[in-house]
Amino acid sequence: MEFVSNVLLKDMSYLWMIIFIMISAGLAKEYQLFAPAFAYVRNTFRSNKFVLVILSAIGGILPIEGRVTVSAGLLDTIAPKCGHGRERMGIIDYLSTHHYYLWSPLEKTVIIPIAAFGLTYVSWLTMIAPLLVTSLLFIGWYIWSKTRDEDLVIESADFKISAVLRSSLPMFVAIGAYIYTNNYILCFGLLALYYVIITQQWDPKKLLGYINWEVLITVAVVIALGNYFKSENAMFQQYLKDLSLDPATWLGMVVISAVGFGISFVMGSSSRFVAFAVLMAQLFGTEYFLWFFAVDYAGYLLSPTHKCVMIGNRYFGTPYSTYYKALGSWVSLLILVAGFMTFVI
């Protein structure tokens, strides 16, 4: 029973959030509910890409669990039904929601090292600044340079404040309610019901057609795998403590870093990767923390048990090669910057 509750059932309620957001995004897209707001932004800034930048920025700073799913729902409203433009949305969704782990004072990846090393939030930002600045520059460059205006579908519409309040505002009200209540089933369930009511779309077959069942199955499998590896957390930590390696030597640092990367890669958990980075810094020296953080963060970002990759791959049809080309470039920059700051300066 413990295996069932801790591995097979834990966090599976997250699938309801995906279902409700898919239905809401499907209705918003088919009935062009966000068209007036998007058209206003496009006409004001003369660019479809600016709408994408705004949606990516909003999705990227949401202090909620399942941020990547909410962001995917927003991006889906301007994504074409197929082709290069749609495929590109998966990696944009991923990139725009994962700088959050470097700076948010509400995130465990920030809270844990602040508590472990007795830092202030300002001193944390100072410490992590090289990785944060590198990440924001890379993500901004990627979103702007890899997307074309014609890749985005923004229908022409007259701007009416009443239409925006009726159609677009409820999505952000639901997000705000989720931030306040942390009840994604209630908040996004009511949002989906609201869009059903205003579109008068009561056909169950039609509503179920908005759901990508392959995404749900894949995410469920990834969650179960992640739960299993998390349950073996104590074993991984003990393995680290048993390492008798000297980080002052080239071989010792390579082996220690490879172990941290490997554990983070297998676990696919934000709280676990930062816990291992902190542990390694405590074992081998806090002067190496930025390096350990960058290496373990890279393992987490590239992890096959990281459900965010699966969501974009199945939802937008983004090829794994697109993910790993972009993520490979990002983590390479992070490791280079961390290595320079740790071993050169």
C-alpha positions as CSV (number, residue, x, y, z in Angstrom):
1,M,0.0,0.0,0.0
2,E,2.9,2.4,0.7
3,F,4.2,1.8,-2.8
4,V,0.7,2.6,-4.2
5,S,0.2,5.8,-2.2
6,N,3.8,7.1,-2.4
7,V,4.5,6.2,-6.0
8,L,1.4,5.4,-8.1
9,L,-1.1,7.9,-6.6
10,K,1.0,10.8,-5.2
11,D,0.6,14.0,-7.1
12,M,-1.8,12.4,-9.7
13,S,-4.4,15.1,-9.0
14,Y,-2.2,17.3,-11.1
15,L,-3.7,15.6,-14.1
16,W,-7.1,17.3,-13.4
17,M,-5.3,20.7,-13.7
18,I,-4.0,19.7,-17.2
19,I,-7.5,18.5,-18.2
20,F,-9.2,21.8,-17.2
21,I,-6.6,24.0,-18.8
22,M,-6.8,22.0,-22.0
23,I,-10.5,22.5,-22.1
24,S,-10.3,26.2,-21.3
25,A,-7.5,26.8,-23.9
26,G,-9.4,24.8,-26.5
27,L,-12.6,26.8,-26.0
28,A,-10.6,30.1,-25.9
29,K,-8.9,29.2,-29.2
30,E,-11.9,27.9,-31.1
31,Y,-14.1,30.8,-30.1
32,Q,-11.3,33.4,-30.3
33,L,-12.0,34.6,-26.7
34,F,-8.6,36.3,-26.3
35,A,-8.6,37.8,-29.8
36,P,-9.5,41.4,-28.8
37,A,-6.7,41.6,-26.2
38,F,-4.1,40.0,-28.4
39,A,-5.1,42.1,-31.4
40,Y,-4.7,45.3,-29.3
41,V,-1.2,44.3,-28.3
42,R,-0.2,43.3,-31.8
43,N,-1.6,46.5,-33.3
44,T,0.0,48.7,-30.6
45,F,3.5,47.2,-31.0
46,R,3.2,46.1,-34.6
47,S,4.4,42.6,-33.8
48,N,2.9,39.2,-33.2
49,K,6.1,38.3,-31.4
50,F,5.4,40.9,-28.8
51,V,2.2,39.1,-27.8
52,L,4.3,35.9,-27.4
53,V,6.9,37.8,-25.2
54,I,4.1,39.1,-22.9
55,L,2.5,35.7,-22.5
56,S,5.9,34.1,-21.9
57,A,6.7,36.7,-19.3
58,I,3.4,36.2,-17.5
59,G,3.7,32.4,-17.5
60,G,7.3,32.6,-16.4
61,I,6.7,34.5,-13.2
62,L,3.6,32.7,-11.9
63,P,4.3,31.6,-8.3
64,I,2.3,28.4,-8.7
65,E,2.8,24.6,-9.0
66,G,2.1,23.6,-12.6
67,R,3.3,26.9,-14.0
68,V,4.4,25.2,-17.2
69,T,0.9,23.8,-17.8
70,V,-0.8,27.2,-17.3
71,S,1.8,28.8,-19.6
72,A,1.1,26.1,-22.2
73,G,-2.6,26.9,-22.1
74,L,-1.8,30.6,-22.7
75,L,0.6,29.9,-25.5
76,D,-1.8,27.5,-27.1
77,T,-4.2,30.4,-27.8
78,I,-1.8,31.9,-30.3
79,A,-0.2,28.7,-31.6
80,P,-1.1,27.3,-35.0
81,K,-2.8,23.9,-35.2
82,C,0.3,22.2,-36.7
83,G,3.7,22.9,-38.2
84,H,6.9,24.6,-37.1
85,G,5.2,27.4,-35.3
86,R,3.3,25.0,-33.0
87,E,6.3,22.8,-32.4
88,R,8.3,25.8,-31.3
89,M,5.8,26.6,-28.5
90,G,6.9,23.6,-26.4
91,I,10.5,24.7,-25.9
92,I,9.4,28.3,-25.5
93,D,7.0,27.2,-22.8
94,Y,9.7,25.3,-21.0
95,L,12.4,28.0,-21.2
96,S,10.1,30.8,-20.1
97,T,9.0,29.0,-17.0
98,H,12.3,27.6,-15.7
99,H,14.3,30.8,-14.9
100,Y,11.9,31.0,-11.9
101,Y,14.0,28.5,-10.0
102,L,16.9,30.9,-9.9
103,W,15.3,33.9,-8.3
104,S,11.8,33.3,-6.8
105,P,11.9,33.7,-2.9
106,L,8.9,31.4,-2.9
107,E,10.7,28.5,-4.6
108,K,12.5,25.7,-2.7
109,T,15.6,26.1,-4.9
110,V,16.0,29.6,-3.4
111,I,14.7,28.9,0.1
112,I,16.9,25.9,0.8
113,P,20.3,27.5,0.1
114,I,19.3,30.7,1.9
115,A,18.4,28.7,5.0
116,A,21.4,26.3,4.7
117,F,24.0,29.1,4.4
118,G,22.3,31.8,6.4
119,L,21.9,34.2,3.5
120,T,19.7,37.2,2.9
121,Y,17.6,37.3,-0.3
122,V,19.8,40.1,-1.6
123,S,23.0,38.1,-1.0
124,W,21.4,35.1,-2.7
125,L,20.6,37.2,-5.8
126,T,24.2,38.5,-5.8
127,M,25.5,34.9,-5.6
128,I,23.3,33.5,-8.3
129,A,23.4,36.6,-10.5
130,P,25.9,35.2,-13.1
131,L,23.5,32.2,-13.8
132,L,20.4,34.4,-13.6
133,V,21.6,37.0,-16.1
134,T,23.0,34.3,-18.4
135,S,19.6,32.5,-18.3
136,L,17.5,35.6,-19.0
137,L,19.7,36.7,-21.9
138,F,19.6,33.3,-23.5
139,I,15.9,32.8,-23.0
140,G,15.0,36.3,-24.3
141,W,17.3,35.8,-27.3
142,Y,15.9,32.3,-28.1
143,I,12.2,33.4,-27.9
144,W,12.8,36.5,-30.1
145,S,15.1,35.0,-32.7
146,K,13.6,31.6,-33.1
147,T,10.0,32.8,-33.7
148,R,8.6,34.5,-36.7
149,D,5.5,36.7,-36.8
150,E,3.9,34.3,-39.3
151,D,4.4,31.4,-36.8
152,L,1.8,32.9,-34.5
153,V,-2.0,33.0,-35.1
154,I,-3.6,36.2,-33.9
155,E,-7.0,36.9,-35.4
156,S,-8.0,40.4,-36.3
157,A,-10.6,41.8,-33.8
158,D,-11.9,45.1,-32.6
159,F,-10.7,46.1,-29.2
160,K,-13.6,46.3,-26.7
161,I,-12.9,46.5,-23.0
162,S,-16.2,44.6,-22.3
163,A,-14.9,41.7,-24.5
164,V,-11.6,41.6,-22.7
165,L,-13.3,41.7,-19.3
166,R,-15.7,39.0,-20.3
167,S,-13.2,36.6,-22.0
168,S,-9.6,37.3,-21.1
169,L,-9.8,38.5,-17.5
170,P,-11.3,35.3,-16.1
171,M,-8.2,33.4,-17.0
172,F,-6.0,35.7,-14.9
173,V,-8.6,35.7,-12.1
174,A,-8.4,31.9,-12.0
175,I,-4.6,32.2,-11.9
176,G,-4.8,34.7,-9.1
177,A,-7.2,32.6,-7.2
178,Y,-4.9,29.6,-7.5
179,I,-2.0,31.6,-6.2
180,Y,-4.1,32.6,-3.2
181,T,-5.9,29.2,-2.5
182,N,-3.5,26.6,-4.0
183,N,-6.5,24.7,-5.2
184,Y,-6.0,24.1,-8.9
185,I,-8.9,21.7,-9.3
186,L,-11.4,24.3,-8.0
187,C,-9.9,27.3,-9.7
188,F,-9.3,25.9,-13.2
189,G,-12.4,23.7,-13.0
190,L,-14.5,26.8,-12.5
191,L,-12.7,28.5,-15.3
192,A,-13.4,25.7,-17.7
193,L,-17.1,25.7,-16.6
194,Y,-17.2,29.5,-17.1
195,Y,-15.9,29.2,-20.7
196,V,-18.4,26.3,-21.4
197,I,-21.2,28.6,-20.2
198,I,-20.2,31.7,-22.3
199,T,-19.6,29.7,-25.4
200,Q,-22.6,27.5,-24.9
201,Q,-20.6,24.5,-25.8
202,W,-22.3,21.6,-23.9
203,D,-21.3,18.7,-26.2
204,P,-19.3,16.3,-24.0
205,K,-17.7,14.7,-27.1
206,K,-16.5,18.1,-28.2
207,L,-15.2,19.1,-24.8
208,L,-13.3,15.8,-24.4
209,G,-11.9,16.4,-27.9
210,Y,-9.9,19.3,-26.5
211,I,-8.0,16.9,-24.2
212,N,-4.8,15.3,-25.4
213,W,-5.0,11.9,-23.7
214,E,-1.5,11.0,-24.7
215,V,-0.2,14.0,-22.7
216,L,-2.1,12.8,-19.6
217,I,-0.8,9.2,-19.9
218,T,2.8,10.3,-20.5
219,V,2.7,12.8,-17.6
220,A,1.2,10.2,-15.3
221,V,4.0,7.8,-16.1
222,V,6.6,10.5,-15.5
223,I,5.1,11.5,-12.2
224,A,5.1,7.8,-11.0
225,L,8.8,7.4,-12.1
226,G,9.7,10.6,-10.3
227,N,7.9,9.5,-7.2
228,Y,9.8,6.2,-7.2
229,F,13.3,7.9,-7.5
230,K,12.3,10.5,-4.8
231,S,11.4,7.6,-2.5
232,E,15.1,6.4,-2.9
233,N,16.4,9.8,-1.9
234,A,18.1,8.6,1.3
235,M,20.1,6.1,-0.6
236,F,21.5,8.7,-3.0
237,Q,22.4,11.1,-0.2
238,Q,24.3,8.3,1.6
239,Y,26.2,7.5,-1.5
240,L,27.3,11.1,-1.8
241,K,28.5,11.2,1.8
242,D,30.5,8.0,1.3
243,L,32.5,9.6,-1.5
244,S,36.1,10.0,-0.5
245,L,37.2,12.4,-3.2
246,D,39.2,15.6,-3.1
247,P,37.5,18.4,-5.0
248,A,40.9,20.2,-5.2
249,T,42.0,17.7,-7.7
250,W,40.8,17.6,-11.3
251,L,39.7,14.0,-11.2
252,G,37.9,14.5,-7.8
253,M,35.9,17.5,-9.0
254,V,34.9,15.7,-12.2
255,V,33.7,12.6,-10.4
256,I,31.9,14.6,-7.7
257,S,30.2,16.8,-10.4
258,A,29.3,13.8,-12.5
259,V,27.7,12.1,-9.5
260,G,25.6,15.2,-8.7
261,F,24.6,15.6,-12.3
262,G,23.6,12.0,-12.5
263,I,21.5,12.0,-9.4
264,S,19.7,15.2,-10.4
265,F,19.2,13.7,-13.9
266,V,17.6,10.6,-12.5
267,M,15.5,12.4,-9.9
268,G,14.1,15.2,-12.1
269,S,13.1,17.2,-9.0
270,S,13.8,20.8,-8.3
271,S,13.9,20.4,-4.5
272,R,16.2,17.3,-4.8
273,F,18.7,18.9,-7.1
274,V,19.2,21.9,-4.9
275,A,19.4,19.7,-1.8
276,F,22.2,17.8,-3.4
277,A,24.0,21.0,-4.5
278,V,23.8,22.3,-0.9
279,L,24.9,19.0,0.5
280,M,27.9,18.8,-1.8
281,A,28.9,22.4,-0.9
282,Q,28.6,21.6,2.8
283,L,30.8,18.4,2.3
284,F,33.4,19.9,-0.1
285,G,33.3,23.6,0.5
286,T,30.8,26.5,0.0
287,E,33.2,28.1,-2.5
288,Y,32.1,25.4,-5.0
289,F,28.3,26.0,-4.5
290,L,27.7,28.0,-7.7
291,W,29.4,25.2,-9.7
292,F,27.5,22.4,-8.0
293,F,24.2,24.4,-8.4
294,A,24.8,24.9,-12.1
295,V,25.8,21.2,-12.7
296,D,22.9,19.8,-10.8
297,Y,20.5,22.3,-12.3
298,A,21.6,21.1,-15.7
299,G,20.9,17.5,-14.7
300,Y,17.4,18.6,-13.6
301,L,16.7,20.5,-16.7
302,L,17.7,17.6,-19.0
303,S,16.1,14.9,-16.8
304,P,13.8,12.3,-18.6
305,T,11.7,12.2,-15.4
306,H,11.0,16.0,-15.7
307,K,7.3,16.1,-16.7
308,C,7.6,19.6,-18.2
309,V,9.4,18.2,-21.3
310,M,6.7,15.6,-21.7
311,I,3.9,18.2,-21.6
312,G,5.4,20.3,-24.4
313,N,6.4,17.2,-26.4
314,R,2.9,15.7,-26.4
315,Y,0.8,19.0,-26.3
316,F,2.6,20.9,-29.0
317,G,4.4,18.1,-30.8
318,T,7.8,19.6,-30.0
319,P,10.5,17.1,-31.0
320,Y,12.9,16.0,-28.3
321,S,15.8,17.2,-30.6
322,T,14.4,20.7,-30.4
323,Y,14.3,20.5,-26.6
324,Y,17.8,19.1,-26.2
325,K,19.4,21.5,-28.7
326,A,18.0,24.5,-26.8
327,L,18.6,23.0,-23.4
328,G,22.0,21.8,-24.3
329,S,23.0,25.3,-25.3
330,W,21.5,26.8,-22.1
331,V,23.1,24.4,-19.7
332,S,26.4,24.6,-21.5
333,L,26.4,28.4,-21.0
334,L,25.5,28.0,-17.3
335,I,28.3,25.5,-16.7
336,L,30.8,27.7,-18.5
337,V,29.8,30.8,-16.5
338,A,29.8,28.9,-13.2
339,G,33.1,27.3,-14.0
340,F,34.7,30.7,-14.8
341,M,33.3,32.2,-11.7
342,T,34.4,29.3,-9.5
343,F,37.7,28.2,-10.9
344,V,39.1,31.3,-12.7
345,I,38.0,34.4,-10.8
